[in-house]
């Protein structure tokens, strides 16, 4: 103990406390060669762990402040890039670069601590323990950043969901045909969320959104706009094939009943038009939902409508009822016979009655041209109908009345009156055939052949010379007519030109007379001057024999 004191005293006198004369103090750093200082391994672990935190604390304890600042800068760059959290996270290159910086900083700090003597005194065990504890900082940061990134991703997905909702809302304000693209775009958003992010909050909201989607697309059905609802409901019914029944759940089969109802409702609304109204919708209904309640209503609906129109044939507008029956027959004919048994034939019978009633109504309404067309068509189409002969008579009267309205004051009688009949002989002094139509107590038509040697007359010569050439045989027709007022129409046929006019006239046939009539053609004035009006075609001159009066046409 003494020698130690003396050595210490001597040392204090010569070179400072604790050392003897001539002994230098220890170096402030460990030598670069030779074995590491005592406890260097534990210090190296502590410095490496402290640098691995990204806070540069290992360099700070070692007094290497420049390198510590470099760690702080690297960490700051990472935070600048990473914050705020992005759904896509930190770019992989930045993350790999930062991790490489941390590894290099940890290795460099451990190397320096292993080879250098530390200024001051700090406990290696405490440094290593502190490094382990502080590793929780970057680890916690990773966890917190992951949570922030996940939340950002959730927000992004929810915004996508909201975007799909906005597209549905916008599309619901437009007709389906115009908005179909918007609807498909919104559905694509919902499908992608469910397929690509099934565990996200947005994906869990997709089923509710699909219910709202179906409500928006099918809104015409909810408003009972059946024809407008058919296309969107058919679209919804097709979705399980592309979207999948698992995602749609109960919605997959929901459109069936509404679509069947809409097809039926739309078909009923189109029944009775001029074309086969409703046949497309009814046909689709019967093919797609043959066992549905709506399909079972098709036959009764068409049958009831036919019965109603048949009753209307006897009403004030038989023509409209007949047109409706034509459309109903077309509809029934376009559908499977087993679905509408006997309805086409029922409609056809109603049409037959309706055509006759329509023609008669047109005649009474003074629509003579239409009446002639309708009833002439009836007589041709329904030759076996007991009304065909009367239809021909009314058609003849209508044709005469079209030129001579007095002929249309009343319908021609369906029968022939009794009593005596007077003979009317009609001669043709024209180079073309002539059809003579007449109506009165009896109605009919007769055709005279052309007169081959006959010529056209001047306006003044016709009344004097027609049918009076000696030795000439004129084509003749003989009619036996009851007494009464008659109306005639002379129609020039084969051999006539468009400049030959038909000629209508009226005459009274009285008992006890024989009547003659002559038809001929008068040349028009080359100067376009008006020609004198021709007299009525039939007039008695004396009883019992009558000289011929004249009937002519101008050319």
Secondary structure, 3 states (H helix, E strand, C coil): CHHHHHHHHHHHHHCCCCCCCCCCCCCCCCCCCCCCCCCHHHHHHHHHHHHHCCCCHHHHHHCCHHHHHHHHHHHHHHHHHHCCCCCCCCCHHHHHHHHHHHHHHHHHHHHHHHHCCCCCCCCHHHHHHHHHHHHHHHHHHHHHHHHHHHHHHHHHHHHHHHHHHHHHHHHCCCCHHHHHHHHHHHHHHHHHHHHHCCCCHHHHHHHHHHHHHHHHHCHHHHCCCHHHHHHHHHHHHHHHHHCCHHHHCCHHHHHHHHHHHHHHHHHHHCCCCCCCCCHHHHHHHHHHCCCCHHHHHHHHHHHHHHHHHHHHCCCCCHHHHHHHHHHHHHHHHHCCCCCCCCHHHHHHHHHHHHHHHHHHHHHHCCCHHHHHHHHHHHHHHCCCCCCHHHHHHHHHHHHHHHHCHHHHCCCCCCCCCCCCEEEEEEEEECCCCEEEEEECCCCEEEEECCCCCCCCECHHHHHHHCCCCCCCCCEEEEEEEECEEEEEEEEECCCCCCCCCCEEEEEEECCCCCEEEEEEEECCCCCCCCCCCCCCCCCCCCCCCCCCEEEEEEC
